[in-house]
Amino acid sequence: MHQDSPEFLRVSSPLVLASHNLNKIAAMKEALVGCPAELLSARQLNLQSPDETGNTVLENALIKARSVAQQSGHAAISDDSGFFISALDDLPGAAAVDWAGPDSDHTPALRRIGDMLSERGLTTSAARFVTVIAAALPDGTAIAEEGATHGHLVWPPRGKTDGYLSVFALSAGANSIAELMVGQDAGTTHDLPAYAHRRPTIDRLMQRIRFS
């Protein structure tokens, strides 16, 4: 629970998922099974995606939830994630997606991480994936919950996958998440090891929503 937010949010149906990404929408619906509200999406409603100008994962999650709630006139729920490498001053952090560029090509992002590690004479570090789930009303009132999966940076990258899963392991010396997830689709489930915190984070947020 974050400061300066109400303990509970009173919401009437429908609840709008603040995403246009089909995989993310499917994963969110999977995690929200049993939600008493009708679930719509920003994609269904042809809503605009806001510029994610926040400096933190929390700020970007709130930007998305508030924008979709205001555009739709209904309560909205969003998520935002970041990848934090402790020895690199928590970079890329909330800018993890931006490091991949407009084409979502993580090769330059991984190269950048490698260069920074080399400059500091490092080959590993503590690292974590962080997710914030936020819900907002059209008037801007919002609540949010944060969760994280802690582990270690793997270098050089091991395993084939998009994103940062090839450079993240749950413990020092362990296989990277990419090596563990052969045959799994990182885009369609909240249950991959690096994202294990997402479902309980969503559950905590939903416990603070009162549906009417």
C-alpha positions in Angstrom: 0.0 0.0 0.0 1.3 3.4 -0.9 1.0 6.6 1.1 -1.5 9.3 0.1 -4.0 6.8 -1.3 -7.3 5.6 0.2 -7.4 2.3 2.0 -10.3 1.1 -0.3 -11.6 2.0 -3.7 -15.3 1.7 -4.5 -15.8 0.5 -8.0 -18.9 -0.2 -10.2 -18.8 -2.5 -13.3 -17.2 -2.5 -15.8 -13.5 -2.5 -14.9 -11.2 -1.5 -17.8 -7.8 -3.1 -18.3 -5.4 -0.4 -19.2 -3.7 -2.2 -22.1 -3.7 -2.7 -25.8 -1.4 -5.7 -25.7 -3.3 -9.0 -26.3 -1.0 -11.1 -24.3 -1.0 -8.7 -21.4 -4.8 -8.5 -21.5 -5.1 -12.3 -21.5 -2.7 -12.6 -18.6 -4.6 -10.0 -16.6 -7.9 -11.7 -17.3 -6.4 -15.0 -16.1 -5.3 -13.3 -12.9 -8.7 -11.7 -12.4 -10.8 -14.8 -12.7 -13.7 -14.4 -10.3 -13.8 -10.6 -10.5 -17.4 -9.6 -10.0 -17.1 -6.8 -12.6 -17.3 -7.1 -16.4 -13.8 -6.8 -17.7 -13.2 -4.6 -20.7 -9.9 -3.3 -22.2 -8.5 -0.1 -23.6 -8.0 -2.0 -26.8 -11.7 -2.9 -27.0 -12.7 0.7 -26.4 -10.2 2.2 -28.8 -8.7 4.4 -26.1 -5.4 6.2 -26.5 -2.3 5.0 -24.8 -0.8 7.8 -22.6 2.9 8.8 -22.7 4.6 7.0 -19.8 6.5 9.9 -18.5 7.0 8.8 -14.9 10.4 8.3 -13.3 9.2 5.3 -11.3 7.2 2.1 -11.9 4.5 3.4 -9.6 4.2 6.7 -11.5 3.8 5.0 -14.8 1.2 2.5 -13.5 -0.8 5.4 -12.1 -0.5 7.4 -15.3 -2.0 4.5 -17.3 -4.8 3.7 -14.9 -5.8 7.3 -14.5 -5.7 8.0 -18.3 -7.9 5.0 -19.1 -10.3 5.7 -16.3 -10.7 9.3 -17.5 -11.1 8.4 -21.1 -13.6 5.6 -20.5 -15.5 7.0 -17.6 -15.0 3.7 -15.7 -12.6 2.4 -13.2 -9.4 1.1 -14.7 -6.6 -1.3 -13.6 -3.1 -1.2 -15.0 0.3 -2.7 -14.4 3.8 -1.5 -15.0 7.1 -3.3 -14.5 10.8 -2.6 -14.3 14.1 -4.5 -14.1 16.5 -3.3 -11.4 20.2 -4.2 -11.2 21.6 -3.2 -7.8 25.2 -2.7 -8.8 24.2 -0.5 -11.7 22.4 2.0 -9.5 19.1 0.1 -10.1 19.3 0.7 -13.8 17.5 0.2 -16.1 14.7 0.3 -13.6 11.4 1.9 -14.8 13.1 2.6 -18.1 13.6 -1.1 -18.9 11.1 -1.0 -21.8 12.6 2.3 -23.1 16.1 0.7 -23.2 14.7 -1.8 -25.7 13.6 1.0 -28.1 10.5 1.4 -30.2 11.0 -2.0 -31.8 11.2 -3.8 -28.5 14.6 -5.2 -29.5 16.4 -6.0 -26.2 19.8 -6.7 -27.9 21.0 -3.0 -27.5 19.7 -3.0 -23.9 21.6 -6.1 -23.0 24.7 -4.7 -24.7 24.3 -1.6 -22.6 24.1 -3.7 -19.4 27.3 -5.6 -20.5 29.2 -2.3 -21.2 28.2 -1.0 -17.7 29.3 -4.2 -16.0 32.6 -4.2 -17.9 33.3 -0.5 -16.8 32.8 -1.5 -13.2 34.6 -4.9 -13.4 31.5 -6.8 -12.5 30.0 -10.0 -13.8 27.0 -10.3 -11.5 24.8 -8.4 -9.1 21.7 -8.6 -7.1 18.7 -7.9 -9.3 14.9 -7.8 -9.1 11.8 -7.5 -11.3 9.3 -5.0 -9.8 5.6 -4.7 -10.7 3.1 -2.1 -9.6 -0.6 -2.8 -10.1 -2.8 0.3 -9.9 -6.5 1.0 -10.0 -8.1 4.4 -10.6 -11.5 6.1 -10.8 -12.4 8.7 -13.5 -11.9 11.5 -10.9 -8.2 10.4 -10.4 -8.6 8.7 -7.1 -6.2 5.7 -7.2 -4.7 2.9 -5.2 -1.6 0.8 -5.9 0.3 -2.3 -4.7 3.9 -3.2 -5.4 5.5 -6.6 -5.6 9.0 -7.9 -6.6 10.9 -11.1 -7.4 14.5 -10.9 -6.1 17.4 -12.7 -7.7 20.7 -12.3 -9.4 22.0 -10.9 -12.6 23.4 -13.6 -15.0 26.2 -12.5 -17.3 26.7 -13.2 -20.2 23.1 -13.9 -21.2 22.0 -17.5 -21.2 18.9 -18.8 -23.0 16.8 -17.5 -25.8 14.0 -15.1 -25.0 12.9 -11.5 -25.4 13.4 -9.1 -22.6 15.7 -9.6 -19.6 14.9 -13.2 -18.7 18.2 -14.4 -20.1 20.1 -12.3 -17.6 18.1 -13.1 -14.5 18.3 -16.1 -12.1 16.5 -16.7 -8.9 19.7 -17.5 -7.0 23.5 -17.1 -7.6 24.8 -19.8 -9.9 21.4 -21.0 -11.0 20.0 -21.3 -14.5 18.6 -18.1 -16.0 14.8 -17.8 -16.2 15.2 -18.1 -20.0 16.9 -21.5 -19.6 14.1 -22.7 -17.3 11.2 -21.6 -19.5 11.9 -23.5 -22.6 8.5 -24.1 -24.3 6.7 -21.5 -22.3 5.3 -18.2 -23.5 6.5 -15.3 -21.4 3.7 -13.1 -22.7 0.7 -15.1 -21.6 1.1 -16.0 -17.9 1.8 -14.4 -14.6 3.2 -17.7 -13.3 6.7 -17.6 -14.8 9.3 -17.5 -12.0 10.5 -14.0 -12.6 6.9 -12.8 -12.5 5.7 -14.9 -9.5 5.0 -11.7 -7.6 2.4 -10.4 -10.0 -0.5 -12.5 -9.1 -0.3 -11.9 -5.3 0.2 -8.2 -6.0 -3.0 -8.2 -8.1 -4.7 -10.1 -5.3 -3.6 -7.6 -2.7 -5.0 -4.8 -4.8 -8.3 -6.5 -5.5 -8.7 -6.9 -1.7 -8.8 -3.2 -1.5 -11.6 -2.8 -4.1 -15.2 -2.7 -3.1 -17.5 -3.5 -6.0 -21.1 -2.2 -6.1 
